[in-house]
Amino acid sequence: MDKFEEARITITGIDRQIAILFEKRMDAVKIIADFKNKHGLQIFDQQREHSLLAKNMEYINNKDYVPYYQQFQQNMMEISKSFQEKLMEEKQ
């Protein structure tokens, strides 16, 4: 097997792991949305997002990947906020 095929197999395995982690993350988002709904909190917390992004960028060793990981994190946060909005609307 050549490196190209090995890389594709690696990506497939990683995608499976990401799917599992995504579901775990969204399960946690449900709990966050419920808490925010019960306590009248806003979905968007700019200070928390900035803090999380800064902290999460420290996990990346290859600095060439940082802007892409930042975009990945921001996209995840947008998905989380969208899901929270849906959940909170359903409870009204």
PyMOL Python script that loads the backbone (N, CA, C, O; Angstrom):
from pymol import cmd

cmd.read_pdbstr("""\
ATOM      1  N   MET A   1       0.841  -1.178   0.000  1.00  0.00           N
ATOM      2  CA  MET A   1       0.000   0.000   0.000  1.00  0.00           C
ATOM      3  C   MET A   1       0.890   1.248   0.000  1.00  0.00           C
ATOM      4  O   MET A   1       1.871   1.318   0.741  1.00  0.00           O
ATOM      5  N   ASP A   2       0.546   2.213  -0.823  1.00  0.00           N
ATOM      6  CA  ASP A   2       1.357   3.421  -0.894  1.00  0.00           C
ATOM      7  C   ASP A   2       0.903   4.446   0.149  1.00  0.00           C
ATOM      8  O   ASP A   2      -0.131   4.280   0.797  1.00  0.00           O
ATOM      9  N   LYS A   3       1.692   5.498   0.293  1.00  0.00           N
ATOM     10  CA  LYS A   3       1.416   6.518   1.312  1.00  0.00           C
ATOM     11  C   LYS A   3       0.078   7.214   1.091  1.00  0.00           C
ATOM     12  O   LYS A   3      -0.600   7.593   2.045  1.00  0.00           O
ATOM     13  N   PHE A   4      -0.292   7.377  -0.166  1.00  0.00           N
ATOM     14  CA  PHE A   4      -1.570   8.010  -0.488  1.00  0.00           C
ATOM     15  C   PHE A   4      -2.730   7.207   0.092  1.00  0.00           C
ATOM     16  O   PHE A   4      -3.605   7.763   0.756  1.00  0.00           O
ATOM     17  N   GLU A   5      -2.736   5.921  -0.155  1.00  0.00           N
ATOM     18  CA  GLU A   5      -3.803   5.048   0.362  1.00  0.00           C
ATOM     19  C   GLU A   5      -3.759   4.974   1.885  1.00  0.00           C
ATOM     20  O   GLU A   5      -4.802   4.966   2.540  1.00  0.00           O
ATOM     21  N   GLU A   6      -2.560   4.919   2.446  1.00  0.00           N
ATOM     22  CA  GLU A   6      -2.425   4.903   3.904  1.00  0.00           C
ATOM     23  C   GLU A   6      -3.008   6.176   4.512  1.00  0.00           C
ATOM     24  O   GLU A   6      -3.677   6.136   5.545  1.00  0.00           O
ATOM     25  N   ALA A   7      -2.747   7.299   3.858  1.00  0.00           N
ATOM     26  CA  ALA A   7      -3.275   8.577   4.342  1.00  0.00           C
ATOM     27  C   ALA A   7      -4.798   8.582   4.293  1.00  0.00           C
ATOM     28  O   ALA A   7      -5.443   9.084   5.214  1.00  0.00           O
ATOM     29  N   ARG A   8      -5.374   8.036   3.243  1.00  0.00           N
ATOM     30  CA  ARG A   8      -6.838   7.974   3.146  1.00  0.00           C
ATOM     31  C   ARG A   8      -7.430   7.090   4.238  1.00  0.00           C
ATOM     32  O   ARG A   8      -8.460   7.424   4.823  1.00  0.00           O
ATOM     33  N   ILE A   9      -6.786   5.974   4.507  1.00  0.00           N
ATOM     34  CA  ILE A   9      -7.252   5.078   5.566  1.00  0.00           C
ATOM     35  C   ILE A   9      -7.147   5.775   6.923  1.00  0.00           C
ATOM     36  O   ILE A   9      -8.040   5.663   7.762  1.00  0.00           O
ATOM     37  N   THR A  10      -6.060   6.482   7.118  1.00  0.00           N
ATOM     38  CA  THR A  10      -5.888   7.247   8.357  1.00  0.00           C
ATOM     39  C   THR A  10      -6.997   8.269   8.521  1.00  0.00           C
ATOM     40  O   THR A  10      -7.576   8.388   9.601  1.00  0.00           O
ATOM     41  N   ILE A  11      -7.299   9.004   7.470  1.00  0.00           N
ATOM     42  CA  ILE A  11      -8.355  10.022   7.519  1.00  0.00           C
ATOM     43  C   ILE A  11      -9.707   9.382   7.826  1.00  0.00           C
ATOM     44  O   ILE A  11     -10.480   9.934   8.609  1.00  0.00           O
ATOM     45  N   THR A  12     -10.003   8.247   7.233  1.00  0.00           N
ATOM     46  CA  THR A  12     -11.265   7.558   7.496  1.00  0.00           C
ATOM     47  C   THR A  12     -11.380   7.205   8.974  1.00  0.00           C
ATOM     48  O   THR A  12     -12.431   7.402   9.584  1.00  0.00           O
ATOM     49  N   GLY A  13     -10.311   6.689   9.542  1.00  0.00           N
ATOM     50  CA  GLY A  13     -10.322   6.349  10.971  1.00  0.00           C
ATOM     51  C   GLY A  13     -10.495   7.567  11.859  1.00  0.00           C
ATOM     52  O   GLY A  13     -11.225   7.529  12.849  1.00  0.00           O
ATOM     53  N   ILE A  14      -9.823   8.639  11.500  1.00  0.00           N
ATOM     54  CA  ILE A  14      -9.943   9.883  12.262  1.00  0.00           C
ATOM     55  C   ILE A  14     -11.357  10.444  12.149  1.00  0.00           C
ATOM     56  O   ILE A  14     -11.910  10.939  13.132  1.00  0.00           O
ATOM     57  N   ASP A  15     -11.941  10.370  10.960  1.00  0.00           N
ATOM     58  CA  ASP A  15     -13.316  10.848  10.778  1.00  0.00           C
ATOM     59  C   ASP A  15     -14.291  10.091  11.669  1.00  0.00           C
ATOM     60  O   ASP A  15     -15.226  10.685  12.206  1.00  0.00           O
ATOM     61  N   ARG A  16     -14.084   8.791  11.830  1.00  0.00           N
ATOM     62  CA  ARG A  16     -14.930   8.010  12.748  1.00  0.00           C
ATOM     63  C   ARG A  16     -14.784   8.521  14.179  1.00  0.00           C
ATOM     64  O   ARG A  16     -15.769   8.686  14.898  1.00  0.00           O
ATOM     65  N   GLN A  17     -13.547   8.766  14.575  1.00  0.00           N
ATOM     66  CA  GLN A  17     -13.298   9.263  15.930  1.00  0.00           C
ATOM     67  C   GLN A  17     -13.909  10.649  16.129  1.00  0.00           C
ATOM     68  O   GLN A  17     -14.473  10.932  17.186  1.00  0.00           O
ATOM     69  N   ILE A  18     -13.800  11.503  15.128  1.00  0.00           N
ATOM     70  CA  ILE A  18     -14.388  12.842  15.208  1.00  0.00           C
ATOM     71  C   ILE A  18     -15.906  12.745  15.355  1.00  0.00           C
ATOM     72  O   ILE A  18     -16.501  13.509  16.115  1.00  0.00           O
ATOM     73  N   ALA A  19     -16.534  11.821  14.640  1.00  0.00           N
ATOM     74  CA  ALA A  19     -17.992  11.660  14.734  1.00  0.00           C
ATOM     75  C   ALA A  19     -18.397  11.282  16.158  1.00  0.00           C
ATOM     76  O   ALA A  19     -19.373  11.811  16.692  1.00  0.00           O
ATOM     77  N   ILE A  20     -17.654  10.377  16.763  1.00  0.00           N
ATOM     78  CA  ILE A  20     -17.949   9.962  18.136  1.00  0.00           C
ATOM     79  C   ILE A  20     -17.784  11.146  19.094  1.00  0.00           C
ATOM     80  O   ILE A  20     -18.633  11.375  19.955  1.00  0.00           O
ATOM     81  N   LEU A  21     -16.696  11.888  18.942  1.00  0.00           N
ATOM     82  CA  LEU A  21     -16.451  13.052  19.795  1.00  0.00           C
ATOM     83  C   LEU A  21     -17.466  14.162  19.537  1.00  0.00           C
ATOM     84  O   LEU A  21     -17.864  14.872  20.461  1.00  0.00           O
ATOM     85  N   PHE A  22     -17.883  14.308  18.287  1.00  0.00           N
ATOM     86  CA  PHE A  22     -18.898  15.310  17.953  1.00  0.00           C
ATOM     87  C   PHE A  22     -20.200  15.010  18.699  1.00  0.00           C
ATOM     88  O   PHE A  22     -20.816  15.911  19.270  1.00  0.00           O
ATOM     89  N   GLU A  23     -20.612  13.751  18.691  1.00  0.00           N
ATOM     90  CA  GLU A  23     -21.834  13.386  19.404  1.00  0.00           C
ATOM     91  C   GLU A  23     -21.702  13.649  20.901  1.00  0.00           C
ATOM     92  O   GLU A  23     -22.644  14.142  21.523  1.00  0.00           O
ATOM     93  N   LYS A  24     -20.568  13.335  21.478  1.00  0.00           N
ATOM     94  CA  LYS A  24     -20.337  13.612  22.904  1.00  0.00           C
ATOM     95  C   LYS A  24     -20.399  15.114  23.162  1.00  0.00           C
ATOM     96  O   LYS A  24     -20.969  15.557  24.160  1.00  0.00           O
ATOM     97  N   ARG A  25     -19.816  15.886  22.265  1.00  0.00           N
ATOM     98  CA  ARG A  25     -19.828  17.343  22.429  1.00  0.00           C
ATOM     99  C   ARG A  25     -21.255  17.875  22.355  1.00  0.00           C
ATOM    100  O   ARG A  25     -21.652  18.722  23.155  1.00  0.00           O
ATOM    101  N   MET A  26     -22.018  17.375  21.394  1.00  0.00           N
ATOM    102  CA  MET A  26     -23.395  17.847  21.247  1.00  0.00           C
ATOM    103  C   MET A  26     -24.263  17.412  22.432  1.00  0.00           C
ATOM    104  O   MET A  26     -25.186  18.132  22.812  1.00  0.00           O
ATOM    105  N   ASP A  27     -23.984  16.262  23.010  1.00  0.00           N
ATOM    106  CA  ASP A  27     -24.688  15.855  24.237  1.00  0.00           C
ATOM    107  C   ASP A  27     -24.415  16.867  25.349  1.00  0.00           C
ATOM    108  O   ASP A  27     -25.321  17.224  26.101  1.00  0.00           O
ATOM    109  N   ALA A  28     -23.173  17.326  25.451  1.00  0.00           N
ATOM    110  CA  ALA A  28     -22.826  18.342  26.447  1.00  0.00           C
ATOM    111  C   ALA A  28     -23.503  19.674  26.117  1.00  0.00           C
ATOM    112  O   ALA A  28     -23.921  20.399  27.019  1.00  0.00           O
ATOM    113  N   VAL A  29     -23.608  19.992  24.837  1.00  0.00           N
ATOM    114  CA  VAL A  29     -24.279  21.224  24.410  1.00  0.00           C
ATOM    115  C   VAL A  29     -25.747  21.211  24.856  1.00  0.00           C
ATOM    116  O   VAL A  29     -26.282  22.249  25.247  1.00  0.00           O
ATOM    117  N   LYS A  30     -26.394  20.058  24.799  1.00  0.00           N
ATOM    118  CA  LYS A  30     -27.779  19.950  25.277  1.00  0.00           C
ATOM    119  C   LYS A  30     -27.878  20.367  26.738  1.00  0.00           C
ATOM    120  O   LYS A  30     -28.796  21.091  27.125  1.00  0.00           O
ATOM    121  N   ILE A  31     -26.936  19.910  27.539  1.00  0.00           N
ATOM    122  CA  ILE A  31     -26.937  20.243  28.964  1.00  0.00           C
ATOM    123  C   ILE A  31     -26.712  21.743  29.158  1.00  0.00           C
ATOM    124  O   ILE A  31     -27.369  22.375  29.986  1.00  0.00           O
ATOM    125  N   ILE A  32     -25.785  22.302  28.394  1.00  0.00           N
ATOM    126  CA  ILE A  32     -25.512  23.747  28.458  1.00  0.00           C
ATOM    127  C   ILE A  32     -26.755  24.541  28.063  1.00  0.00           C
ATOM    128  O   ILE A  32     -27.108  25.512  28.732  1.00  0.00           O
ATOM    129  N   ALA A  33     -27.417  24.137  26.985  1.00  0.00           N
ATOM    130  CA  ALA A  33     -28.613  24.845  26.508  1.00  0.00           C
ATOM    131  C   ALA A  33     -29.710  24.797  27.563  1.00  0.00           C
ATOM    132  O   ALA A  33     -30.391  25.795  27.798  1.00  0.00           O
ATOM    133  N   ASP A  34     -29.884  23.653  28.194  1.00  0.00           N
ATOM    134  CA  ASP A  34     -30.903  23.513  29.234  1.00  0.00           C
ATOM    135  C   ASP A  34     -30.597  24.444  30.408  1.00  0.00           C
ATOM    136  O   ASP A  34     -31.487  25.127  30.915  1.00  0.00           O
ATOM    137  N   PHE A  35     -29.342  24.465  30.832  1.00  0.00           N
ATOM    138  CA  PHE A  35     -28.936  25.348  31.929  1.00  0.00           C
ATOM    139  C   PHE A  35     -29.180  26.808  31.567  1.00  0.00           C
ATOM    140  O   PHE A  35     -29.763  27.557  32.351  1.00  0.00           O
ATOM    141  N   LYS A  36     -28.734  27.212  30.377  1.00  0.00           N
ATOM    142  CA  LYS A  36     -28.906  28.599  29.947  1.00  0.00           C
ATOM    143  C   LYS A  36     -30.388  28.962  29.871  1.00  0.00           C
ATOM    144  O   LYS A  36     -30.787  30.058  30.266  1.00  0.00           O
ATOM    145  N   ASN A  37     -31.195  28.039  29.364  1.00  0.00           N
ATOM    146  CA  ASN A  37     -32.626  28.282  29.251  1.00  0.00           C
ATOM    147  C   ASN A  37     -33.257  28.465  30.630  1.00  0.00           C
ATOM    148  O   ASN A  37     -34.053  29.383  30.829  1.00  0.00           O
ATOM    149  N   LYS A  38     -32.912  27.608  31.573  1.00  0.00           N
ATOM    150  CA  LYS A  38     -33.477  27.675  32.927  1.00  0.00           C
ATOM    151  C   LYS A  38     -33.040  28.925  33.678  1.00  0.00           C
ATOM    152  O   LYS A  38     -33.780  29.430  34.522  1.00  0.00           O
ATOM    153  N   HIS A  39     -31.851  29.426  33.380  1.00  0.00           N
ATOM    154  CA  HIS A  39     -31.316  30.570  34.109  1.00  0.00           C
ATOM    155  C   HIS A  39     -31.360  31.880  33.318  1.00  0.00           C
ATOM    156  O   HIS A  39     -30.811  32.894  33.749  1.00  0.00           O
ATOM    157  N   GLY A  40     -32.012  31.845  32.169  1.00  0.00           N
ATOM    158  CA  GLY A  40     -32.177  33.061  31.383  1.00  0.00           C
ATOM    159  C   GLY A  40     -30.876  33.623  30.827  1.00  0.00           C
ATOM    160  O   GLY A  40     -30.746  34.834  30.651  1.00  0.00           O
ATOM    161  N   LEU A  41     -29.923  32.759  30.552  1.00  0.00           N
ATOM    162  CA  LEU A  41     -28.636  33.198  30.019  1.00  0.00           C
ATOM    163  C   LEU A  41     -28.660  33.261  28.500  1.00  0.00           C
ATOM    164  O   LEU A  41     -29.401  32.531  27.841  1.00  0.00           O
ATOM    165  N   GLN A  42     -27.837  34.146  27.961  1.00  0.00           N
ATOM    166  CA  GLN A  42     -27.707  34.262  26.519  1.00  0.00           C
ATOM    167  C   GLN A  42     -26.887  33.090  25.979  1.00  0.00           C
ATOM    168  O   GLN A  42     -26.039  32.538  26.679  1.00  0.00           O
ATOM    169  N   ILE A  43     -27.149  32.726  24.743  1.00  0.00           N
ATOM    170  CA  ILE A  43     -26.395  31.656  24.100  1.00  0.00           C
ATOM    171  C   ILE A  43     -24.965  32.111  23.838  1.00  0.00           C
ATOM    172  O   ILE A  43     -24.018  31.375  24.117  1.00  0.00           O
ATOM    173  N   PHE A  44     -24.805  33.313  23.308  1.00  0.00           N
ATOM    174  CA  PHE A  44     -23.484  33.809  22.920  1.00  0.00           C
ATOM    175  C   PHE A  44     -22.808  34.505  24.095  1.00  0.00           C
ATOM    176  O   PHE A  44     -23.368  35.423  24.692  1.00  0.00           O
ATOM    177  N   ASP A  45     -21.611  34.062  24.416  1.00  0.00           N
ATOM    178  CA  ASP A  45     -20.785  34.673  25.456  1.00  0.00           C
ATOM    179  C   ASP A  45     -19.428  34.971  24.813  1.00  0.00           C
ATOM    180  O   ASP A  45     -18.551  34.109  24.754  1.00  0.00           O
ATOM    181  N   GLN A  46     -19.278  36.191  24.340  1.00  0.00           N
ATOM    182  CA  GLN A  46     -18.094  36.569  23.574  1.00  0.00           C
ATOM    183  C   GLN A  46     -16.805  36.347  24.363  1.00  0.00           C
ATOM    184  O   GLN A  46     -15.826  35.833  23.821  1.00  0.00           O
ATOM    185  N   GLN A  47     -16.802  36.724  25.614  1.00  0.00           N
ATOM    186  CA  GLN A  47     -15.599  36.572  26.429  1.00  0.00           C
ATOM    187  C   GLN A  47     -15.217  35.090  26.553  1.00  0.00           C
ATOM    188  O   GLN A  47     -14.041  34.740  26.449  1.00  0.00           O
ATOM    189  N   ARG A  48     -16.200  34.234  26.772  1.00  0.00           N
ATOM    190  CA  ARG A  48     -15.931  32.792  26.889  1.00  0.00           C
ATOM    191  C   ARG A  48     -15.392  32.241  25.567  1.00  0.00           C
ATOM    192  O   ARG A  48     -14.439  31.462  25.562  1.00  0.00           O
ATOM    193  N   GLU A  49     -15.995  32.638  24.457  1.00  0.00           N
ATOM    194  CA  GLU A  49     -15.522  32.159  23.157  1.00  0.00           C
ATOM    195  C   GLU A  49     -14.077  32.560  22.904  1.00  0.00           C
ATOM    196  O   GLU A  49     -13.270  31.737  22.472  1.00  0.00           O
ATOM    197  N   HIS A  50     -13.747  33.805  23.166  1.00  0.00           N
ATOM    198  CA  HIS A  50     -12.372  34.262  22.953  1.00  0.00           C
ATOM    199  C   HIS A  50     -11.399  33.491  23.836  1.00  0.00           C
ATOM    200  O   HIS A  50     -10.316  33.101  23.400  1.00  0.00           O
ATOM    201  N   SER A  51     -11.803  33.280  25.075  1.00  0.00           N
ATOM    202  CA  SER A  51     -10.962  32.542  26.014  1.00  0.00           C
ATOM    203  C   SER A  51     -10.744  31.102  25.550  1.00  0.00           C
ATOM    204  O   SER A  51      -9.623  30.594  25.583  1.00  0.00           O
ATOM    205  N   LEU A  52     -11.824  30.452  25.120  1.00  0.00           N
ATOM    206  CA  LEU A  52     -11.722  29.070  24.642  1.00  0.00           C
ATOM    207  C   LEU A  52     -10.857  28.961  23.396  1.00  0.00           C
ATOM    208  O   LEU A  52     -10.025  28.061  23.283  1.00  0.00           O
ATOM    209  N   LEU A  53     -11.057  29.876  22.469  1.00  0.00           N
ATOM    210  CA  LEU A  53     -10.252  29.847  21.241  1.00  0.00           C
ATOM    211  C   LEU A  53      -8.772  30.000  21.561  1.00  0.00           C
ATOM    212  O   LEU A  53      -7.939  29.268  21.027  1.00  0.00           O
ATOM    213  N   ALA A  54      -8.447  30.941  22.424  1.00  0.00           N
ATOM    214  CA  ALA A  54      -7.038  31.156  22.781  1.00  0.00           C
ATOM    215  C   ALA A  54      -6.460  29.904  23.436  1.00  0.00           C
ATOM    216  O   ALA A  54      -5.356  29.473  23.101  1.00  0.00           O
ATOM    217  N   LYS A  55      -7.205  29.330  24.363  1.00  0.00           N
ATOM    218  CA  LYS A  55      -6.728  28.134  25.057  1.00  0.00           C
ATOM    219  C   LYS A  55      -6.595  26.959  24.096  1.00  0.00           C
ATOM    220  O   LYS A  55      -5.600  26.236  24.135  1.00  0.00           O
ATOM    221  N   ASN A  56      -7.583  26.767  23.243  1.00  0.00           N
ATOM    222  CA  ASN A  56      -7.567  25.628  22.327  1.00  0.00           C
ATOM    223  C   ASN A  56      -6.462  25.720  21.277  1.00  0.00           C
ATOM    224  O   ASN A  56      -5.984  24.696  20.789  1.00  0.00           O
ATOM    225  N   MET A  57      -6.062  26.919  20.933  1.00  0.00           N
ATOM    226  CA  MET A  57      -4.976  27.063  19.960  1.00  0.00           C
ATOM    227  C   MET A  57      -3.658  26.549  20.532  1.00  0.00           C
ATOM    228  O   MET A  57      -2.763  26.155  19.785  1.00  0.00           O
ATOM    229  N   GLU A  58      -3.543  26.556  21.850  1.00  0.00           N
ATOM    230  CA  GLU A  58      -2.322  26.066  22.493  1.00  0.00           C
ATOM    231  C   GLU A  58      -2.151  24.557  22.324  1.00  0.00           C
ATOM    232  O   GLU A  58      -1.047  24.043  22.504  1.00  0.00           O
ATOM    233  N   TYR A  59      -3.213  23.846  21.983  1.00  0.00           N
ATOM    234  CA  TYR A  59      -3.133  22.387  21.805  1.00  0.00           C
ATOM    235  C   TYR A  59      -2.446  21.996  20.497  1.00  0.00           C
ATOM    236  O   TYR A  59      -2.043  20.846  20.321  1.00  0.00           O
ATOM    237  N   ILE A  60      -2.317  22.947  19.594  1.00  0.00           N
ATOM    238  CA  ILE A  60      -1.760  22.650  18.277  1.00  0.00           C
ATOM    239  C   ILE A  60      -0.248  22.853  18.298  1.00  0.00           C
ATOM    240  O   ILE A  60       0.239  23.943  18.598  1.00  0.00           O
ATOM    241  N   ASN A  61       0.479  21.801  17.978  1.00  0.00           N
ATOM    242  CA  ASN A  61       1.942  21.857  17.962  1.00  0.00           C
ATOM    243  C   ASN A  61       2.488  22.446  16.667  1.00  0.00           C
ATOM    244  O   ASN A  61       3.455  23.207  16.684  1.00  0.00           O
ATOM    245  N   ASN A  62       1.867  22.092  15.548  1.00  0.00           N
ATOM    246  CA  ASN A  62       2.326  22.587  14.245  1.00  0.00           C
ATOM    247  C   ASN A  62       1.665  23.945  13.999  1.00  0.00           C
ATOM    248  O   ASN A  62       0.477  24.014  13.683  1.00  0.00           O
ATOM    249  N   LYS A  63       2.424  25.001  14.141  1.00  0.00           N
ATOM    250  CA  LYS A  63       1.882  26.364  14.046  1.00  0.00           C
ATOM    251  C   LYS A  63       1.298  26.676  12.667  1.00  0.00           C
ATOM    252  O   LYS A  63       0.491  27.596  12.535  1.00  0.00           O
ATOM    253  N   ASP A  64       1.694  25.923  11.639  1.00  0.00           N
ATOM    254  CA  ASP A  64       1.093  26.111  10.317  1.00  0.00           C
ATOM    255  C   ASP A  64      -0.390  25.762  10.328  1.00  0.00           C
ATOM    256  O   ASP A  64      -1.152  26.255   9.496  1.00  0.00           O
ATOM    257  N   TYR A  65      -0.801  24.914  11.266  1.00  0.00           N
ATOM    258  CA  TYR A  65      -2.188  24.454  11.330  1.00  0.00           C
ATOM    259  C   TYR A  65      -3.083  25.372  12.167  1.00  0.00           C
ATOM    260  O   TYR A  65      -4.307  25.259  12.106  1.00  0.00           O
ATOM    261  N   VAL A  66      -2.495  26.265  12.934  1.00  0.00           N
ATOM    262  CA  VAL A  66      -3.260  27.085  13.876  1.00  0.00           C
ATOM    263  C   VAL A  66      -4.430  27.828  13.222  1.00  0.00           C
ATOM    264  O   VAL A  66      -5.542  27.743  13.743  1.00  0.00           O
ATOM    265  N   PRO A  67      -4.242  28.548  12.115  1.00  0.00           N
ATOM    266  CA  PRO A  67      -5.392  29.266  11.564  1.00  0.00           C
ATOM    267  C   PRO A  67      -6.515  28.328  11.104  1.00  0.00           C
ATOM    268  O   PRO A  67      -7.689  28.695  11.144  1.00  0.00           O
ATOM    269  N   TYR A  68      -6.155  27.138  10.677  1.00  0.00           N
ATOM    270  CA  TYR A  68      -7.157  26.176  10.224  1.00  0.00           C
ATOM    271  C   TYR A  68      -7.884  25.542  11.403  1.00  0.00           C
ATOM    272  O   TYR A  68      -9.086  25.280  11.344  1.00  0.00           O
ATOM    273  N   TYR A  69      -7.142  25.303  12.463  1.00  0.00           N
ATOM    274  CA  TYR A  69      -7.776  24.768  13.667  1.00  0.00           C
ATOM    275  C   TYR A  69      -8.678  25.825  14.292  1.00  0.00           C
ATOM    276  O   TYR A  69      -9.745  25.510  14.818  1.00  0.00           O
ATOM    277  N   GLN A  70      -8.245  27.075  14.232  1.00  0.00           N
ATOM    278  CA  GLN A  70      -9.078  28.156  14.755  1.00  0.00           C
ATOM    279  C   GLN A  70     -10.400  28.217  13.973  1.00  0.00           C
ATOM    280  O   GLN A  70     -11.470  28.374  14.561  1.00  0.00           O
ATOM    281  N   GLN A  71     -10.314  28.094  12.669  1.00  0.00           N
ATOM    282  CA  GLN A  71     -11.529  28.094  11.849  1.00  0.00           C
ATOM    283  C   GLN A  71     -12.409  26.893  12.194  1.00  0.00           C
ATOM    284  O   GLN A  71     -13.630  27.019  12.290  1.00  0.00           O
ATOM    285  N   PHE A  72     -11.789  25.735  12.380  1.00  0.00           N
ATOM    286  CA  PHE A  72     -12.511  24.520  12.773  1.00  0.00           C
ATOM    287  C   PHE A  72     -13.240  24.751  14.103  1.00  0.00           C
ATOM    288  O   PHE A  72     -14.417  24.415  14.233  1.00  0.00           O
ATOM    289  N   GLN A  73     -12.542  25.322  15.081  1.00  0.00           N
ATOM    290  CA  GLN A  73     -13.141  25.593  16.385  1.00  0.00           C
ATOM    291  C   GLN A  73     -14.290  26.597  16.272  1.00  0.00           C
ATOM    292  O   GLN A  73     -15.344  26.414  16.882  1.00  0.00           O
ATOM    293  N   GLN A  74     -14.081  27.650  15.493  1.00  0.00           N
ATOM    294  CA  GLN A  74     -15.135  28.648  15.324  1.00  0.00           C
ATOM    295  C   GLN A  74     -16.370  28.033  14.663  1.00  0.00           C
ATOM    296  O   GLN A  74     -17.500  28.334  15.048  1.00  0.00           O
ATOM    297  N   ASN A  75     -16.151  27.181  13.680  1.00  0.00           N
ATOM    298  CA  ASN A  75     -17.279  26.498  13.040  1.00  0.00           C
ATOM    299  C   ASN A  75     -18.021  25.620  14.042  1.00  0.00           C
ATOM    300  O   ASN A  75     -19.251  25.588  14.053  1.00  0.00           O
ATOM    301  N   MET A  76     -17.274  24.911  14.878  1.00  0.00           N
ATOM    302  CA  MET A  76     -17.916  24.075  15.894  1.00  0.00           C
ATOM    303  C   MET A  76     -18.740  24.914  16.859  1.00  0.00           C
ATOM    304  O   MET A  76     -19.841  24.524  17.249  1.00  0.00           O
ATOM    305  N   MET A  77     -18.208  26.059  17.238  1.00  0.00           N
ATOM    306  CA  MET A  77     -18.941  26.939  18.142  1.00  0.00           C
ATOM    307  C   MET A  77     -20.220  27.453  17.488  1.00  0.00           C
ATOM    308  O   MET A  77     -21.259  27.546  18.141  1.00  0.00           O
ATOM    309  N   GLU A  78     -20.147  27.784  16.206  1.00  0.00           N
ATOM    310  CA  GLU A  78     -21.346  28.242  15.495  1.00  0.00           C
ATOM    311  C   GLU A  78     -22.397  27.131  15.430  1.00  0.00           C
ATOM    312  O   GLU A  78     -23.588  27.390  15.607  1.00  0.00           O
ATOM    313  N   ILE A  79     -21.962  25.911  15.179  1.00  0.00           N
ATOM    314  CA  ILE A  79     -22.878  24.767  15.153  1.00  0.00           C
ATOM    315  C   ILE A  79     -23.502  24.587  16.535  1.00  0.00           C
ATOM    316  O   ILE A  79     -24.705  24.352  16.651  1.00  0.00           O
ATOM    317  N   SER A  80     -22.695  24.695  17.569  1.00  0.00           N
ATOM    318  CA  SER A  80     -23.190  24.546  18.942  1.00  0.00           C
ATOM    319  C   SER A  80     -24.228  25.614  19.267  1.00  0.00           C
ATOM    320  O   SER A  80     -25.271  25.315  19.849  1.00  0.00           O
ATOM    321  N   LYS A  81     -23.942  26.856  18.889  1.00  0.00           N
ATOM    322  CA  LYS A  81     -24.899  27.937  19.160  1.00  0.00           C
ATOM    323  C   LYS A  81     -26.197  27.719  18.396  1.00  0.00           C
ATOM    324  O   LYS A  81     -27.284  27.946  18.928  1.00  0.00           O
ATOM    325  N   SER A  82     -26.084  27.280  17.152  1.00  0.00           N
ATOM    326  CA  SER A  82     -27.264  27.011  16.345  1.00  0.00           C
ATOM    327  C   SER A  82     -28.111  25.905  16.977  1.00  0.00           C
ATOM    328  O   SER A  82     -29.337  26.005  17.028  1.00  0.00           O
ATOM    329  N   PHE A  83     -27.455  24.864  17.451  1.00  0.00           N
ATOM    330  CA  PHE A  83     -28.160  23.756  18.103  1.00  0.00           C
ATOM    331  C   PHE A  83     -28.807  24.229  19.409  1.00  0.00           C
ATOM    332  O   PHE A  83     -29.933  23.840  19.721  1.00  0.00           O
ATOM    333  N   GLN A  84     -28.096  25.067  20.170  1.00  0.00           N
ATOM    334  CA  GLN A  84     -28.667  25.611  21.399  1.00  0.00           C
ATOM    335  C   GLN A  84     -29.920  26.423  21.094  1.00  0.00           C
ATOM    336  O   GLN A  84     -30.925  26.314  21.796  1.00  0.00           O
ATOM    337  N   GLU A  85     -29.854  27.239  20.043  1.00  0.00           N
ATOM    338  CA  GLU A  85     -31.022  28.039  19.655  1.00  0.00           C
ATOM    339  C   GLU A  85     -32.207  27.145  19.358  1.00  0.00           C
ATOM    340  O   GLU A  85     -33.320  27.418  19.808  1.00  0.00           O
ATOM    341  N   LYS A  86     -31.982  26.079  18.604  1.00  0.00           N
ATOM    342  CA  LYS A  86     -33.045  25.134  18.263  1.00  0.00           C
ATOM    343  C   LYS A  86     -33.638  24.520  19.517  1.00  0.00           C
ATOM    344  O   LYS A  86     -34.858  24.468  19.670  1.00  0.00           O
ATOM    345  N   LEU A  87     -32.786  24.058  20.408  1.00  0.00           N
ATOM    346  CA  LEU A  87     -33.261  23.430  21.636  1.00  0.00           C
ATOM    347  C   LEU A  87     -34.036  24.398  22.507  1.00  0.00           C
ATOM    348  O   LEU A  87     -35.060  24.034  23.084  1.00  0.00           O
ATOM    349  N   MET A  88     -33.556  25.628  22.608  1.00  0.00           N
ATOM    350  CA  MET A  88     -34.216  26.616  23.458  1.00  0.00           C
ATOM    351  C   MET A  88     -35.547  27.053  22.850  1.00  0.00           C
ATOM    352  O   MET A  88     -36.501  27.314  23.582  1.00  0.00           O
ATOM    353  N   GLU A  89     -35.623  27.136  21.537  1.00  0.00           N
ATOM    354  CA  GLU A  89     -36.888  27.472  20.875  1.00  0.00           C
ATOM    355  C   GLU A  89     -37.924  26.382  21.104  1.00  0.00           C
ATOM    356  O   GLU A  89     -39.105  26.673  21.295  1.00  0.00           O
ATOM    357  N   GLU A  90     -37.489  25.141  21.084  1.00  0.00           N
ATOM    358  CA  GLU A  90     -38.409  24.004  21.303  1.00  0.00           C
ATOM    359  C   GLU A  90     -39.001  24.020  22.701  1.00  0.00           C
ATOM    360  O   GLU A  90     -40.112  23.530  22.901  1.00  0.00           O
ATOM    361  N   LYS A  91     -38.289  24.569  23.666  1.00  0.00           N
ATOM    362  CA  LYS A  91     -38.748  24.585  25.065  1.00  0.00           C
ATOM    363  C   LYS A  91     -39.697  25.738  25.346  1.00  0.00           C
ATOM    364  O   LYS A  91     -40.306  25.795  26.414  1.00  0.00           O
ATOM    365  N   GLN A  92     -39.827  26.656  24.400  1.00  0.00           N
ATOM    366  CA  GLN A  92     -40.713  27.821  24.625  1.00  0.00           C
ATOM    367  C   GLN A  92     -42.141  27.494  24.274  1.00  0.00           C
ATOM    368  O   GLN A  92     -43.019  28.348  24.399  1.00  0.00           O
TER     369      GLN A  92
END
""", "prot")
cmd.dss("prot")
cmd.show_as("cartoon", "prot")
cmd.util.cbc("prot")
cmd.orient("prot")
